[in-house]
Structures are given as C-alpha cells and as structure tokens.
Amino acid sequence: GIVAALAAAGFAVAYLVFIRRIRRLTGALARLVTLTFETGQASERSVVTEIQDMEATEFALEEALLAFAKFLPRTVVRMLLRDRRMHHLGMKPADVAIHFSDIVNFTGMAETLDYLRLIEVAEEYLQEMSAVIIATGGTIDKFIGDAIMAFWNAPDPVLRYQYAAVLAAVKCQERLVELRMQWTRAGLPALRCRVGIHCGSVLVGNYGCDEKMDYTII
C-alpha cells in the first residue's frame, strides 16, 4: 500500500511538472505571434528529452524572429505573423503622415571625417531618431544614407496621426540638442537635421517582386 501510494504521488508530481512545462511552451509560442517575449527568465532543464527539444526549438524561433524584426518594423512583422494574406504583393489606399529627415551637410562630413567616427555618430543619430519615431507610433520605412523615411497610421491605425508625426519631429530636434552636447565633448561633429512632413492619401502595402518585396508607401 505504501509503495503504491508513493508511486501514485510521484506520478502526480511528474504529471503536474509536465503540464506546467507544456503550458509554458504554449504561452511562449502564443507570444511569438505578437513578439512579446519574456526576457531573463531561464527555466530549469526538463528531464524529458522531447520537452528539451521543444524548448530549444522555441528558443531558436524566438531568436530568429527577434533578428527578423531588426530588418522590418515590428508592427509589420506582427502583421505578417497574424495575416497570411500579407505574405503577397499588394497595396491599398490609406491616409498617412510621412516623415522625411536628413543630416545637414552629411556629404561634406563624409568626405572629410574618418569613416569610423562617421559611422559612430551616424549610427547613434539613426538609433536615437528612430526610437522617437517608434515611440510615437511611427513605422520606419527605410534609411537612405543619412536620411530617414517613416510614416504614421499604417500598418496599424494611429490616433491623431498628423499630430504624432509633428510631435516626433519636435522631439527629434529636442533629442538632437542633447546629443550635440555629448558629441561636442567627445570631439565628434555636432549634427543638425532637417525634417519635412507631408499628410495625405497614399498606397501602402507590399511592393516589389515575389522574390523581394518591401512594406512601403507610394
């Protein structure tokens, strides 16, 4: 009787652990679709080989999606994951606010500045300006050398998208004032940028060819 009771208790514990791991995997896979990952939560290693394999595959898929989201805006990656119709070429009308910005005299700096220092300051500039745009609901379309093209209200709707675009432009200039002080102290060029905003109707969607397409506006 005691042996049977211990065996039953052991089975119950093992079953609960198994169910907990399956639920964790199910939750992790569901979060992949929205790119909302749990960071810094390493779990104990399962004793079941199949569970180990599933968790390793889930982790590899998470890493791959995180890398993929660096080449496309996260809003676009989420859209591709939740709607298979977006895997094909096609555009539709939309009302958006469009942001164009570039660095004043970037060509002159590129011709005279050491390329390592040029890349250092340009990368920080693009990183900081992009963070402002994304925080206000903007979608980064592309980088064209030192220029940034972005838009609001696609693929996801943005409330008062015209205001969001103007707010981003103001905040970019404010952040640039702070960066110029840092760059000056470090002996780097004190970059200035120009921003243009246009609001109107466009075509938005996947443009290009079957082998290579961009989510963009026309």
Sequence and secondary structure as in RCSB ss.txt:
>XXXX:A:sequence
GIVAALAAAGFAVAYLVFIRRIRRLTGALARLVTLTFETGQASERSVVTEIQDMEATEFALEEALLAFAKFLPRT
VVRMLLRDRRMHHLGMKPADVAIHFSDIVNFTGMAETLDYLRLIEVAEEYLQEMSAVIIATGGTIDKFIGDAIMA
FWNAPDPVLRYQYAAVLAAVKCQERLVELRMQWTRAGLPALRCRVGIHCGSVLVGNYGCDEKMDYTII
>XXXX:A:secstr
 HHHHHHHHHHHHHHHHHHHHHHHHHHHHHHHHHT    S      SSHHHHHHHHHHHHHHHHHHHHTTTS HH
HHHHHHH GGGGS EEEEEEEEEEEEEETTHHHHHHHS HHHHHHHHHHHHHHHHHHHHHTT EEEEEETTEEEE
EESSSS  TTHHHHHHHHHHHHHHHHHHHHHHHHHTT     EEEEEEEEEEEEEEEE SSSEEEEE 
